Amino acid sequence: MQDLDKRIRFLQTVPMFKGLDERQLHRLARRFTERSFATGEAIVSQGALGIGLFIIETGRAEAVRENVNGEKMVVNQLGPTEFFGELSLLDEAPRTASVIAVEPTTCLVLTQLDFMSVLREDADIPIALLKVLARRFRTAMEGMQ
């Protein structure tokens, strides 16, 4: 997805960016890079430092956690418009799971550095994104009850 207008249209379909207007999406779209992964390739690895947000553009992936006994468990299935790594936009904590491409997969990647640059350009963007993060956190907490 090389064309900026196509990238903006794609970002409009991503739940994380639903509250942003076209100007804000344009600012974000310029900062994303595209990365491709082969079937079986690790997109991110559990324990590695987070570098940013990943949005699956095409393909499918699985989030896999390894416990202290070395047993692996699939904790999530991910497809187009789904995202992960959003917390690494705010900190550089280690990844809590690996994400593995289960078919050829293309992701849009926004690094923490690029995200911070966007925030300096438009202070309204973080408010919309924080609402999404709060919803995801609340949903995760409800699932633990």
N, C-alpha and C positions, 0 to 999 in steps of 0.2 A: 504494500500500500504506500506507494511513493508520493502520490499527489496529496498536497496539503489539504485540499478541499475534501478528498475522500477520507483522509485521516480524521478531519473534524466530524464528518458524518458518522464515522465509526465510533468516535468518542461519545457522540450524542446517544449511542445505544448502550453505553457502559453505565451501569447503575451508579457508580461512584461519582459520575459527572452530571447526573440528571439536573441538578440545581444551577448549573452554569449557563451563562448566555453565550452567544456565538463569539463575541470578542474574547471572553475568558477562555473558551475552548481553543480559539486560534492561538492564544499565548501558550497554552499547554501543548498543543499539537506540534508547535515548532520545536519543542524541547525533547520530544520522544525520539528514540532511535528504534529501529527494527532489527530483531535478531531471530535467526532461524535455528531450529534444533531438530536433529534426526531422531527417529524412533529409538527409544531406550536411552537417549542422552539426558543427563541431568541439567535441568534449567537452573536450579539452585540446589545446594547441598545442605542437609541438616548440620548445624554447628558452624557453618561458614558465616562470616559477617555479612549482614544485609547491605546491599548497595542501592536498593531502590524498589520501585513498584513495577510489577510485570502484569500486562494485560494480554490474555490470549486472543490473538487476532484470528488465526486459523489453526485447526488441529485440536488435539485433546491431550491432557496430561493428568497425572495422578499425584496427589500429595501423599507422601509416605513417611511415617515416623518409625524410627528404630528405638526400641526400648533398651534398658541396661543389659538385658540378656541377649541382645543382638537380633531379636525378633522384629520383623518388619510388618507394619500394618497400614493399609491404605486408609487414610482419614478423609479424603475428599477426591472427587472427580471434577475436573475443570475443563470447560469448553469455551468457545468464542464468547467474548465480552466479559468473561469472568476474570477476576484479578486476585493477586496475592502480593505480599510484601509491602503493603501500605504502611505498616508500622515502621519499616526501615526508612521511610521518608522523614521520620522524626528522630530516630535513633539508629545506632549501628549495632544493635544487639544481634547475637547469633540467630540464624534461622532455626525455627522450631521443627521444621520438617524439610525433607527433600521434595522437589517437584520434578517428576520424570515425564518426558514426552512419551506418550503411548502410540503416537503416530507422528508423521512430520508436522511440526508445530512452529508457528511464527508468533512472536510476542512483540508488543511495543513495550519499551523500557524507559522509565523516567528515573534518573538518578536523584539522590538526595540533593546534590549540588544544583542540578537543574531545577528541582522543585523549589529550593530556597530562592533561586533567582526569580522564578515566577511569582513567589509570594511577595518579593520586594516590589514587583511591578503592579500587583493588584491585591490589595488587602482583603477583598471580598471572597477570593477563592478559598482561603483556609476555612472560612465559616461553613461554606457548603460542604467541603470535604470532611470537616469535623463531625457534621451531622451524620454523614454516611458511616464514619468510623464508630460513632456512638451507637448507631443501629446495629452494626455488626457485632460490637462488643456485647450489647444487650442480648442479642440473639444467642451468642455463644454462652453467655451466663445462664440464660433460660434453659439451654440444652444440658447444662450441668446439674440442674435441679432434679 
